Amino acid sequence: MICRPGCAACCIAPSISSPIPGMPHGKPAGVPCIQLTEEGRCKIFGKPERPIVCLSLEPEPEMCGETREHAMTWLHALEISTSPVKS
């Protein structure tokens, strides 16, 4: 599957705990990555400084669905289900 142009859900919905150029402490869920262009593309795609979590997340029909809203909802649910339990 190829990324839907302008979607960028995977660059916004999940948290990233590893450093990103310009975001040394990563990013919280729901915040657009600083490396995201206005066109919804990654400025560091294919570069070694791209976080490993980004490399491992590939577009799939279940995750992406037919709309950006579906992808955002699916990734938000994944974020919640994989977050450590806070006491």
FENZI-V955298 format. One record per backbone hydrogen bond with DSSP energy under -0.5 kcal/mol. CO is the residue of the C=O (numbers start at 1). NH is the residue of the N-H. Records with the same first field share a line. If there is no record, write none. Layout:
BEGIN
CO->NH  NH
END
This chain:
BEGIN
4->7
8->11
9->12  13
11->33
12->30
16->27
20->23
23->20  26
27->16
28->31
33->36
35->43
37->40
39->6
41->37  43
42->45
44->47
47->50
51->54  55
52->56
53->57
56->58
60->64
61->65
64->71
67->71
68->72
69->73
70->74
71->75
72->76
73->77
74->78
75->79
76->80
77->81
78->82
79->83
80->83
END
